[in-house]
């Protein structure tokens, strides 16, 4: 919680330069902050110390855009035709950059652990925890559980999956709160009731009391599922109403359709956080909400993400009133749900 609070306060300070100046794209602020947070909590690394933040984000964007381009052009689906394309050369060059950055992070942390600089790192004063990367490196050194390539893959997964998803949810949530002032007022009132009028940190016991704020986040993820498509390879035949999907096929599940299915009720297209506070209003099907994926491959960082996002939103909302218009948000096809023209909000400092 110490890192979450420290990073949330840093974001509040960064946003202050935009207060009272009209609409601005808050994506860069939130995304960079989310990357730094995942670095501190999961890797025990401060990206700002390594001057890697901006480079890493740019490289990730290029890799994801090349993947989308390949998906869109069927003649590149075959690995044989793709191998001779300019896009493959571009992708390989950027992946090499990402691997070099990940290796830099791993080697720095490995050197610190080998030199006993810190086996348990206190990143934020008063905070002591063992980062995920430390555990992986220790298992590798003591039991040979992972080789260097596997460690790098774990780091890449944590960084890419951990920061972009949370950042996008926060973006959409702020836009929706800015578009629905009644919901924002309810969230602010709850934050004031739980945290008081002061400026104290959000503590772990507080999170379970921020029930409306969690409902806001879940409704935001229902309205705008960040991973709009889930793809699974079927290990057995699946019988549907009009056809049977054969084992071995790849199946795409469109979450926009699932989250906007009539089973959610006549107000399915409306932003209603209250539906999450009334169990009778939720669909009977437990798979109706799949923002964190489904089944055995469900997001392992669900609880981490909710803790981080609730802390961030609580700090932002108690410091700023947000104004936005979600009807102007135009989306584009990407690996994750993203706007075609940026995320725009206006903020005013609360007195």
C-alpha positions as CSV (number, residue, x, y, z in Angstrom):
1,X,0.0,0.0,0.0
2,X,2.9,2.3,0.6
3,X,3.9,2.3,-3.1
4,X,0.3,2.7,-4.2
5,X,-0.1,5.7,-2.0
6,X,3.2,7.3,-2.9
7,X,2.6,6.8,-6.6
8,X,-0.9,8.1,-6.4
9,X,0.3,11.3,-4.6
10,X,2.9,11.7,-7.4
11,X,0.2,11.5,-10.0
12,X,-1.9,14.1,-8.1
13,X,1.1,16.4,-8.2
14,X,1.7,15.8,-11.9
15,X,-1.9,16.6,-12.7
16,X,-1.8,19.8,-10.8
17,X,-0.2,21.6,-13.8
18,X,-3.4,20.9,-15.8
19,X,-5.9,22.0,-13.2
20,X,-8.2,24.8,-14.4
21,X,-6.8,24.9,-17.9
22,X,-9.5,23.0,-19.8
23,X,-9.5,19.7,-21.6
24,X,-6.3,17.7,-21.8
25,X,-5.2,14.2,-22.7
26,X,-4.4,12.5,-19.4
27,X,-3.3,9.2,-20.9
28,X,0.5,10.0,-20.7
29,X,0.3,10.9,-17.0
30,X,-1.6,7.8,-16.0
31,X,0.3,5.3,-18.1
32,X,3.7,6.5,-17.0
33,X,2.6,6.4,-13.4
34,X,1.2,2.8,-13.8
35,X,4.5,1.7,-15.4
36,X,6.5,3.1,-12.5
37,X,4.2,1.5,-10.0
38,X,4.5,-2.0,-11.5
39,X,8.2,-1.5,-11.6
40,X,8.4,-0.7,-7.9
41,X,6.0,-3.3,-6.6
42,X,6.7,-6.3,-8.9
43,X,10.3,-5.8,-9.9
44,X,11.8,-3.8,-7.1
45,X,13.1,-1.4,-9.8
46,X,12.6,2.4,-10.1
47,X,12.3,2.9,-13.9
48,X,13.0,6.6,-13.4
49,X,16.5,5.7,-12.1
50,X,17.2,3.7,-15.3
51,X,15.7,6.3,-17.7
52,X,13.8,3.5,-19.4
53,X,10.1,4.6,-18.9
54,X,9.5,6.5,-22.1
55,X,11.6,4.2,-24.3
56,X,9.8,1.1,-22.9
57,X,6.4,2.6,-23.5
58,X,7.2,3.6,-27.1
59,X,8.6,0.1,-27.8
60,X,5.6,-1.6,-26.4
61,X,3.3,0.5,-28.6
62,X,5.2,-0.4,-31.7
63,X,5.2,-4.1,-30.9
64,X,1.4,-4.1,-30.3
65,X,0.7,-2.1,-33.5
66,X,2.7,-4.5,-35.6
67,X,0.8,-7.4,-34.2
68,X,-2.5,-5.8,-35.0
69,X,-1.3,-5.0,-38.5
70,X,-0.3,-8.7,-39.0
71,X,-3.7,-9.8,-37.8
72,X,-5.5,-7.4,-40.2
73,X,-3.6,-8.8,-43.2
74,X,-4.4,-12.5,-43.8
75,X,-1.4,-13.1,-46.1
76,X,0.9,-12.5,-43.1
77,X,-0.9,-15.0,-40.9
78,X,1.4,-17.7,-42.2
79,X,4.8,-17.7,-40.5
80,X,6.5,-18.5,-43.9
81,X,5.2,-15.4,-45.7
82,X,5.5,-13.1,-42.6
83,X,9.2,-14.1,-42.2
84,X,10.2,-12.2,-45.4
85,X,8.1,-9.1,-44.7
86,X,9.3,-5.6,-43.7
87,X,6.9,-5.8,-40.8
88,X,8.8,-8.8,-39.4
89,X,12.1,-6.9,-39.6
90,X,10.5,-4.0,-37.8
91,X,9.0,-6.2,-35.1
92,X,12.2,-8.1,-34.5
93,X,14.2,-4.8,-34.1
94,X,11.8,-3.5,-31.5
95,X,11.5,-6.8,-29.6
96,X,15.3,-6.7,-29.4
97,X,15.1,-3.3,-27.8
98,X,12.5,-4.6,-25.3
99,X,14.6,-7.6,-24.5
100,X,17.7,-5.4,-23.9
101,X,15.7,-3.2,-21.5
102,X,14.3,-6.2,-19.7
103,X,17.8,-7.7,-19.4
104,X,19.0,-4.3,-18.0
105,X,16.4,-4.5,-15.3
106,X,17.2,-8.2,-14.5
107,X,20.9,-7.7,-14.4
108,X,20.6,-4.6,-12.1
109,X,18.4,-6.5,-9.7
110,X,20.6,-9.6,-9.9
111,X,23.7,-7.6,-9.1
112,X,22.0,-6.0,-6.1
113,X,20.9,-9.4,-4.7
114,X,24.3,-11.0,-5.4
115,X,26.0,-8.2,-3.6
116,X,23.4,-8.5,-0.7
117,X,22.5,-4.8,-1.3
118,X,18.9,-5.8,-0.6
119,X,17.2,-9.1,-0.5
120,X,14.1,-7.4,0.9
121,X,13.8,-3.9,-0.5
122,X,12.3,-1.0,1.2
123,X,11.3,1.1,-1.9
124,X,9.3,3.6,0.1
125,X,10.3,4.6,3.6
126,X,8.4,2.5,6.1
127,X,7.5,-0.1,3.4
128,X,9.2,-3.5,3.3
129,X,8.3,-6.3,0.8
130,X,9.9,-8.8,-1.4
131,X,9.4,-8.1,-5.1
132,X,8.2,-10.7,-7.5
133,X,11.4,-10.5,-9.5
134,X,13.5,-11.1,-6.4
135,X,11.6,-14.3,-5.7
136,X,12.1,-15.5,-9.3
137,X,15.8,-14.7,-9.1
138,X,16.2,-16.5,-5.8
139,X,14.5,-19.6,-7.1
140,X,16.7,-19.5,-10.1
141,X,19.9,-19.2,-8.1
142,X,19.0,-21.7,-5.4
143,X,17.0,-24.3,-7.3
144,X,17.6,-23.6,-11.0
145,X,13.9,-23.1,-11.4
146,X,14.2,-20.6,-14.3
147,X,16.7,-19.9,-17.0
148,X,17.5,-16.3,-18.2
149,X,15.0,-16.5,-21.1
150,X,12.2,-17.6,-18.8
151,X,13.0,-14.9,-16.3
152,X,12.9,-12.3,-19.1
153,X,9.6,-13.6,-20.3
154,X,8.2,-13.2,-16.7
155,X,9.4,-9.6,-16.5
156,X,8.0,-8.8,-19.9
157,X,4.6,-10.3,-19.0
158,X,4.5,-8.4,-15.7
159,X,5.4,-5.1,-17.2
160,X,3.2,-5.2,-20.4
161,X,0.2,-6.9,-18.8
162,X,0.4,-5.1,-15.5
163,X,0.7,-1.4,-16.5
164,X,-1.3,-1.0,-19.7
165,X,-4.4,-2.7,-18.5
166,X,-4.7,-0.8,-15.2
167,X,-3.8,2.5,-16.9
168,X,-6.6,2.0,-19.5
169,X,-9.2,1.2,-16.8
170,X,-8.2,4.3,-14.9
171,X,-8.5,6.4,-18.0
172,X,-12.0,5.2,-18.8
173,X,-13.1,5.5,-15.2
174,X,-12.1,9.1,-15.0
175,X,-13.9,9.9,-18.2
176,X,-17.0,8.2,-17.0
177,X,-16.9,9.9,-13.6
178,X,-16.4,13.2,-15.3
179,X,-19.4,12.4,-17.5
180,X,-21.7,11.4,-14.6
181,X,-21.3,14.0,-11.9
182,X,-23.8,12.2,-9.6
183,X,-21.7,9.1,-9.6
184,X,-18.6,11.3,-9.0
185,X,-20.3,13.0,-6.0
186,X,-21.3,9.6,-4.5
187,X,-17.7,8.4,-4.9
188,X,-16.3,11.5,-3.3
189,X,-18.7,11.4,-0.4
190,X,-17.7,7.7,0.3
191,X,-14.0,8.6,0.1
192,X,-14.6,11.5,2.6
193,X,-16.6,9.2,4.9
194,X,-13.9,6.5,4.9
195,X,-10.7,8.6,4.8
196,X,-12.0,11.7,6.5
197,X,-11.4,15.3,5.6
198,X,-7.6,15.1,6.0
199,X,-5.0,13.9,3.6
200,X,-4.0,10.5,5.1
201,X,-3.0,7.5,3.1
202,X,-5.4,4.9,2.0
203,X,-4.8,1.8,4.2
204,X,-5.7,-1.8,3.3
205,X,-8.7,-1.9,5.7
206,X,-10.1,1.1,3.9
207,X,-10.3,-0.7,0.6
208,X,-13.1,-3.0,1.7
209,X,-15.1,0.0,2.8
210,X,-14.9,1.8,-0.6
211,X,-17.7,-0.4,-2.0
212,X,-19.2,2.3,-4.3
213,X,-15.8,3.1,-5.7
214,X,-15.3,-0.6,-6.5
215,X,-18.7,-0.6,-8.2
216,X,-17.6,2.4,-10.3
217,X,-14.5,0.5,-11.4
218,X,-16.4,-2.7,-12.3
219,X,-19.1,-0.7,-14.2
220,X,-16.3,1.1,-16.1
221,X,-14.8,-2.3,-17.0
222,X,-18.2,-3.6,-18.1
223,X,-18.8,-0.5,-20.3
224,X,-15.3,-0.5,-21.7
225,X,-13.6,-3.9,-21.4
226,X,-9.9,-3.2,-21.9
227,X,-9.2,-6.5,-23.5
228,X,-12.2,-6.5,-25.9
229,X,-11.5,-10.0,-27.2
230,X,-10.6,-13.3,-25.5
231,X,-9.1,-16.0,-27.7
232,X,-8.9,-19.6,-26.6
233,X,-7.9,-22.8,-28.3
234,X,-10.6,-25.4,-27.7
235,X,-9.5,-28.7,-26.1
236,X,-12.8,-30.4,-26.7
237,X,-15.9,-29.9,-28.9
238,X,-18.3,-27.2,-27.7
239,X,-22.0,-27.5,-28.7
240,X,-23.7,-24.2,-29.4
241,X,-27.4,-23.6,-30.3
242,X,-26.8,-23.5,-34.1
243,X,-23.4,-25.3,-34.5
244,X,-20.6,-27.2,-32.9
245,X,-17.1,-25.8,-32.4
246,X,-14.6,-28.6,-32.9
247,X,-11.6,-29.3,-30.6
248,X,-8.4,-27.7,-31.9
249,X,-10.2,-24.6,-33.2
250,X,-9.4,-21.1,-32.0
251,X,-12.4,-19.3,-30.6
252,X,-12.8,-15.5,-30.1
253,X,-15.1,-14.2,-27.4
254,X,-16.1,-10.6,-27.9
255,X,-16.5,-9.0,-24.5
256,X,-18.3,-6.0,-25.8
257,X,-21.2,-8.3,-26.8
258,X,-21.0,-10.2,-23.5
259,X,-21.0,-7.1,-21.4
260,X,-23.8,-5.5,-23.4
261,X,-26.0,-8.7,-23.5
262,X,-29.7,-8.2,-22.7
263,X,-29.2,-10.4,-19.6
264,X,-27.8,-7.2,-17.9
265,X,-31.2,-5.7,-18.1
266,X,-32.9,-2.8,-20.0
267,X,-30.3,-0.3,-18.8
268,X,-27.4,-2.4,-20.2
269,X,-26.1,0.6,-22.2
270,X,-26.2,2.9,-19.2
271,X,-23.4,3.6,-16.7
272,X,-25.0,2.4,-13.4
273,X,-22.5,1.5,-10.7
274,X,-25.5,0.8,-8.4
275,X,-26.2,-2.4,-10.2
276,X,-23.1,-3.9,-8.5
277,X,-24.5,-3.1,-5.1
278,X,-27.8,-4.9,-5.8
279,X,-27.1,-8.6,-6.4
280,X,-30.6,-9.1,-7.9
281,X,-29.7,-6.7,-10.7
282,X,-26.7,-8.8,-11.9
283,X,-27.0,-11.6,-14.4
284,X,-27.3,-15.1,-13.0
285,X,-24.6,-16.3,-15.4
286,X,-21.2,-16.1,-13.5
287,X,-19.4,-15.5,-16.8
288,X,-21.4,-12.5,-17.7
289,X,-18.5,-10.2,-16.5
290,X,-15.2,-11.2,-18.0
291,X,-13.1,-8.0,-17.6
292,X,-10.4,-10.1,-15.9
293,X,-10.8,-12.9,-18.4
294,X,-12.3,-16.3,-17.5
295,X,-11.3,-19.8,-16.5
296,X,-7.8,-21.1,-15.7
297,X,-6.2,-18.2,-17.6
298,X,-8.0,-15.6,-15.5
299,X,-5.9,-12.6,-14.6
300,X,-3.6,-13.5,-11.7
301,X,-3.2,-9.8,-10.9
302,X,-7.0,-9.1,-10.3
303,X,-6.7,-8.3,-6.6
304,X,-3.5,-6.3,-7.1
305,X,-5.1,-4.3,-9.9
306,X,-8.2,-3.5,-7.8
307,X,-6.1,-2.4,-4.8
308,X,-3.9,-0.2,-7.0
309,X,-6.8,1.4,-9.0
310,X,-9.0,2.1,-5.9
311,X,-6.1,3.8,-4.2
312,X,-5.3,5.9,-7.3
313,X,-8.9,7.0,-7.9
314,X,-9.4,7.8,-4.3
315,X,-6.4,10.2,-4.2
316,X,-7.4,11.8,-7.6
317,X,-11.1,12.3,-6.7
318,X,-10.5,13.8,-3.3
319,X,-8.1,16.3,-4.9
320,X,-9.9,17.1,-8.2
321,X,-13.3,17.4,-9.6
322,X,-13.3,15.9,-13.1
323,X,-15.4,17.0,-16.1
324,X,-15.6,15.0,-19.3
325,X,-17.9,13.8,-22.1
326,X,-17.8,10.0,-22.8
327,X,-20.0,10.4,-25.8
328,X,-17.1,12.0,-27.7
329,X,-14.8,9.0,-27.0
330,X,-14.1,7.2,-30.3
331,X,-12.5,3.8,-30.0
332,X,-10.1,2.0,-32.4
333,X,-9.1,-1.6,-32.9
334,X,-6.0,-2.5,-31.0
335,X,-4.7,-5.2,-28.7
336,X,-6.3,-3.3,-25.9
337,X,-9.2,-0.9,-26.0
338,X,-7.8,2.5,-27.0
339,X,-9.3,5.9,-28.2
340,X,-8.7,7.1,-31.7
341,X,-8.3,10.7,-30.6
342,X,-7.0,10.6,-27.1
343,X,-8.5,10.7,-23.6
344,X,-9.7,14.2,-22.7
345,X,-10.8,15.4,-19.3
346,X,-10.8,18.7,-17.4
347,X,-10.0,19.0,-13.7
348,X,-10.5,21.6,-11.1
349,X,-8.8,21.6,-7.7
350,X,-11.1,20.9,-4.8
351,X,-11.1,23.5,-2.1
